[in-house]
Each structure stands twice: as structure tokens, then as C-alpha cells.
Amino acid sequence: MSFKHRAIIDSIPSYKQGKPAPAASGLVSYKISSNENPYGPLPSVVEAIEDKALGQINRYPDMHGTALVERLAARYGVGAENLVLGCGSTEVITQLVNLLAGPGDTVVYPWRSFEAYPIIVAAAGAQSVQVPNRPDGGHDVEAMLAAIDERTRLVIVNNPNNPTSASVSQAEVRRIMEALPSDLLVLFDEAYFQFNTDSTRSQAMELFRDYPNVVVAHTFSKAYGLAGLRIGYAIAPADVADGMRKVALPFGVTAAAQTAAMASLDAQEELDLRVQALIEERDRMVESLGRQGWRFPKPFANFFWLPLGEHTAQAAQAFQAAGLATRVFNGEGIRISVGEREANDRVIQVCAQLKKQGF
Ligand SMILES: Cc1ncc(COP(=O)(O)O)c(C=O)c1O
């Protein structure tokens, strides 16, 4: 960069958005690269935005999202003082890191995991401590605990983990919470928790009641299908939530997003059916790929992870040629989101071809 700037910025990797659907002749192409919900918006949600938000766009939104905050607080049995909204859960995670960590501090998290973590931590001037996942894609809890020292300001648990789709068990999270001092915060990023069908899974809200140092991040982007409106929230101890609000992007959450979130909570049952259908699609794909001979971590989110190692680029080409945009981590593997039924069928076909080619 030719201008005066913070040296740390040079070390920040640029966030790579999931690729758009590639053109493929004679085929409808699909984007299964961003763990989005393939269902379009619910008519009731669109209607609510039209009725309650569009006519107000000359005004700033309610900065604290009072109505939504009260609704979420009641839902989780916490106080409004425990709720913080953000422009996607990416923003609430950013608020938390900005509140806690700066130069000389560390944030410990599993790796691979959500690609925004290293960016958020580096932008705060703090240092990431990335703890490699176990071969099955799960968090290596003992290694994470060993990585914590007096410089650590935050530990992140990503459950289910993006991109491996592994679930973190109750025993694992209790182990973490019991080992840590009560003034070291743990963030449970549960962007995909609605898809987690693991019988041993942990749910951070259970921990929130038992420990004073738990912060939970949820989003409306995935199960609720509002990725384009950017709205997420954190549930945190009141003093932490207070600090997060101080560093929040002022007016970051639009009235349209707040209205859509409220309307989505009203349509919970309809949305639950969609989540259930996506889980069934995921399990159908897993079963088909299993029969083809593929071995990969059992997925518990709306995506799965093919650990292809050095064969990643070649496999990525096959998906691309079939009109499927997947998330490719060169030299490591490919993350595939559960999409439209036709997209899922095509994934199964491409995987069958790859197997025939000796993958
Ligand atoms: C693990 C994880 N956390 C958080 C997010 C952030 O989602 P959003 O900012 O849309 O709420 C994502 C998005 O992909 C994610 O994968």
C-alpha cells in the first residue's frame, strides 16, 4: 500500500466470498458455496418489510432494535440487557473481539474454522492462535486449552464448525468451561445450531445459565434465510453486552432487517419445516456418498466437508464444469452447502464420477 497505514493490515487475508453459480451449457447452475438457505424469502416476511419498513427508509432505524431485543430476550429467558444486535453475527463477533482484544492479546480458536475470525482478530490488532482440528474435523479441546495463556482474551468455539460441519459435544464444552478462569470469555458461535442433529451436541444457552463467562452468537442468515439483510445477535452477560454496544457500528441493523427478523420469528413453524427438509437433504446426500465409498466427517450443519487434500483443485473443476459453485480450500478440501434438490442430485452425480476416476 502506497499510503501511511497500520502495518498489521498487510497481514490480513482478504475475505473471499463464495463464488457465484458458474455458467454451464444446457444446465441450470447453482451456488452452493456460501451455506445459504436455498429457499426464497417467505411471503409473510416480504409483506412485513413492505408494510412496516420500506415506507420509513428516510429515517434511521431503532439503534438498539428494542422490539426484537425484547422478543429474543423472552424467547431465551434472559433480560433485554443481555441482548446485542449486529449487522450479521459477523458484526457481533467483531464487537466482542474489539471489546476484548488488542495489541499483545490473543484469541484462541479452532482451525480451519470461520474465515472471518483471523480477519476480525488481526483488524483489532490482536493475534490469532489457531488450533488445528482433529482428523475427524472436531475441535481439539485439549490442544485448545493448552494454547491458552495469560495473553488470551477470548476463546471461540464454533458449533457446528464451518467448514468441517463437526458438532461439539456437551462433554467437550463442559471440559472447556471447567478449565477456564471465570474472567476469560468464551464465544460460542452457533450460526448453524438449528441443523445440529447430534445427540451429544452442546447448546450454549444451557451453559449461559451456569457460567458467567459465556457469550452466544446466533444469526438470522442461515436457518431463517435472511443472509441478504444482515442481522444476527449475541446473548452475553450484561456488562459484556454493554461493552459490545459501545463498539457496535451505530445504526448498523436496518429497520428492514429488524422487521424481517420479527416476521421470521412469527413464522417459526414454517421455517422449522424448511430446516427439517434441508436436514433430510443433507442426510440423503451423506448416505449416497457413503454408498459411493466417500469418507468424510459426519455433518451437523447445512453443509459438508470433503477433505480432498492435494486432489482438491481437480475435484473443484469437476463441480465447476457441472454448473456448481462450491467453496474450495486449495490443498485441503471442498465445502458443499445443501442446496436445491436438483443441485444436491448433481453433487451426488459428480461425486460418483469422481469416484470412478479413482478419487
Ligand atoms: C461459523 C459462522 N459464524 C458466523 C457467520 C456469520 O454469518 P452472518 O454474519 O451472516 O450472521 C458465518 C457465516 O458464514 C459462519 O459460517
The ligand as a Gaussian input file, in Angstrom:
#p B3LYP/6-31G(d) Opt

LIG

0 1
 C      -19.442000     -20.093000      11.642000
 C      -20.056000     -18.846000      11.170000
 N      -20.280000     -17.876000      12.046000
 C      -20.839000     -16.726000      11.680000
 C      -21.194000     -16.499000      10.370000
 C      -21.728000     -15.155000      10.049000
 O      -22.933000     -15.094000       9.470000
 P      -23.713000     -13.725000       9.373000
 O      -22.749000     -12.598000       9.514000
 O      -24.358000     -13.762000       8.059000
 O      -24.676000     -13.749000      10.525000
 C      -20.968000     -17.475000       9.408000
 C      -21.298000     -17.236000       8.007000
 O      -20.980000     -17.928000       7.104000
 C      -20.383000     -18.676000       9.824000
 O      -20.116000     -19.655000       8.955000

